[in-house]
Amino acid sequence: MIELAACGTVFLDEISEMPLDLQAKLLRVIQEKKFRKVGGTEEIECKATIMASSNRNLMLEVQAKRFRADLYYRLDICPVALATLSSPQRRDDIPVLAEYFLKTSQICPQKTGKITSITKMAIEALQRHDWAGNVRQLKNIIDRAILLENTDKIGLDSIVFDSSRFEECSDEPLAETIKDFSLEKAEKQLIARALQETNWQKTKAADLLGISRATLYAKVKQHSIEIKDEEESEQLQQPIPSECIKS
């Protein structure tokens, strides 16, 4: 990786997860500006700039002896503290990140280039959300929206947050919003749509919905959703542990 970077930049994501033995090797590369390939004897000059990120406080990791102090001080030259997406100062970053994740998503290759933007209402819903899962959660929700969207723009209906489909804010009174539309009906439609958008691949549909495969089977059976192939239909007849079924 360092050799491929040449005179560029090596970005080490979540460096706090790096094992101590590998930390020692990285420290040597930074100190000596040289490295050896695995099994090789020739020393190669390191010309790359090394950057690292962590969602943990590395000083606390050093104190807990989970991170090398000498490596920490080698890396701590120009630290940048970045607030989470839930912070007010990051709200303006959300549209930029959402558009980036839309353009770079690989979740559904057949839709690549067909969905070109995100509507204003969808962006506003994203900005109002409390991002407990930070940037990774935003990426996941954009991927999910790509699968659910049937037009060239991601709309509000395709923005489905993990905890509830009704987290989006609306100017309409709640009674008007859910009139003639039960929670059970909403769940059934969402599951059916996820299955259709993933070409009835149960594992992908379960990941999209944020539930386990076993729970998906239980919900499909509960709502009498038609399964496309006989093999999966037979699996549905098998008993499912009660702890896997959400009430």
N, C-alpha and C positions, 0 to 999 in steps of 0.2 A: 504494500500500500504506500509506504513512504517512498519507495523507488518510483512508483507510478506517478506520484505527486510531483516529482522532479523539483522545479523551483516554485511550485504552487503552494497550496494550503491543505493540510491534513486536519480535518475536523473530527474530533473524538467526542461523540455524543454520550452523555451519562458516564463520565469517566469515573465517578464514584463507585461504579459497579465493576471496575477493572480489578482482577485478582492481584494480590500483593506481589507475586512473582513477576507478573507482566508489568507492574508498575516499576519494578527495579530495572527491567529491560528498557522501558521507555525513558526512565531517568538517564540511563547511560547514553541513549541516542541524543537526548537534549544536551547533556553535558559535553560529550565528545564530538557531536555532530557527525558521527559515523555509525554504521550498523552492518551486520552480516546477514546474508540470507540463511534460511534454515538449511543446515547441512553444509554450508559454504565456509570457506576460509578467508576469502577476500573481503576486505573492509571497503564499504561504499560510502561516499560522502553524502551526508544528509543536507540538502539545500532547501528543504521545504519549511514553511512556517507551520507551527503546530498550535492549533486552537482546541479548547475543550469546553464542554458544558456539563452542568450537573444540576439536578433539581434538589440536591441536598446541600446543607452547609458543610463545605469541605473542612473547615476548621474544626467543627464538631466531630467530623469523621476522623481527623487526625488525632484529636484528643481520645477518641474511642479506639485508636490504633487500628482502624480499618483503612486508613489512607496514609501513605508515607509523607512525613513532614517535609523531607527534602524535595520530593516531587511537587508538593503543594507550593513551596516557595519558588520553585523553578517556573511553575505555570502562572503564579499570581503576579504577573508583571503589569498587565493592563486589564483588571477585572471590570466586567460590565454586569450590573445587577438589573435583571429584566423582570418587571412585575408580571403577575399572572394575568390572563385574559379577563378575570373577574374584577380587576382593578379599573377604576374609572378612567385612568390615563391610557388604558389600552383599548378603549371602545372604538377609537378611530382606526385601529389596526385590524379590526375584525373584517370589514369589507375587503381589505387588501388580501388578507390571508385566505378568506373564503374564495375569492376569485382565483388566487394562486392554486388552491387545492382543487378547484373545478378544472383548471387548465391542465394540471399534472396528474389527475386521478387515473388510475389503471383499473378501477373496479369493474368497469363495463366497456371493454374495447369497442363494441359495436356502436356505442353512443359517443365515442370520442369525436369531438369537433361538431357534434350535432347540437349539444347544449352549450350555448355561447355566453350566457350571462345569468345573473341572479336578480330577481325583481326587487324593487325598493322595499316593498312590504316584507319580503323574506329577509332582507338585510336588516331591517329594523327589528324583526323578531330575534335574529341572531345577536344583535347588539343589546337586547334587553335580557338575554339569558344569563344565568349565573353559571359560569364555566368551571365547575368543580374539577372536571377532567382536563382543563387547560387546552393547549393547542391540539393535542391528540384527539380530544373529544370533538373539537370543531371539524377536524379532518374526517372523522368517522361520520358525523352528521351530514357533511357535504357528500361523501360517498353514498350514504343512504338516500339522500335527495336525488342523486343522479339516477339511481335505480328506480326510484318511485316516479320521477318526472316523465311525462309523455310529450312535452312541448320543447321548444328551443330555449326556454328560460326556466330556471328553478323558481317555482312559485311558493307561496306561503303554505299551501297544502302539502308540499313535499318536504317541508322542514319538520321533521318528527324528532323531538327530544327524547332522551332515554326514559325519563320518568313518566311522561304523560303526553299524549297527543294534543291535549288541550292546554299546554303551557304557553302557547302563543297568546299574546295579549290581543284583545279586540275591543273596539269601541262599543260593540253591541252588548246588551245585557246578556248574562250567561243563559237565562231562560230562553231567550230568542235563539241563541247560538245552538243549543242542544235540543230545541223543540223537534219532536218526532224523530229523534236520533239517539238511541240508547247507547250506553257504554259498551254493551255486549255486541251490538251491531257494528260499532266502530272498530272493535277488536277483530271481529270476523272479517270485515272488509280489508283491514290493514294486513292481516295474515295472508288472506287470499291474494292481495296485490303483491306482497313480498314474494310469495311463491311463484307467481306469474312472471315477475320481473327477473327472478333468478333462474328461470326455465325449470322450475320445480326441483331445483337442487336444494335438498332439505338443510344441509349443513350451512350453505350460504344464506339461505332464508333465515335460519335461526340466528346467525351472526348479525345479519342486518337488523333483526328485530331486538337484538340484545338479550336473547333468551337461550336456554340450552336446547339441544336437539330433542331431548326427552320431553321437555315442556312444550315444544312445538308440536310433537306428535299428539300430546294430550289435548292441546288447544284445537288441532285439526279435527280430532275425534269429537270433542265437545261441541264444536260449531258445525259438524257434519260437512266439512269442506271436502269436495271430491278430489281424490288423489289421482294423478295422471297415469301411474303405472301399477301393475298388479303386485309386484314385489313389495312396494311400499304399503299397499293396501293390506297385505298379509301381516306386515310388521305392526300395523296399527291395531291388529287384533290381539297382540301380545299385551299382557298386563303391564301397566306403567306404575312404578313406585309412587305412592301417594305424596311423598315429600317433594317429588318433582313437579307436581301440579299446583299451579298458583290458583288461589281462590279468587 
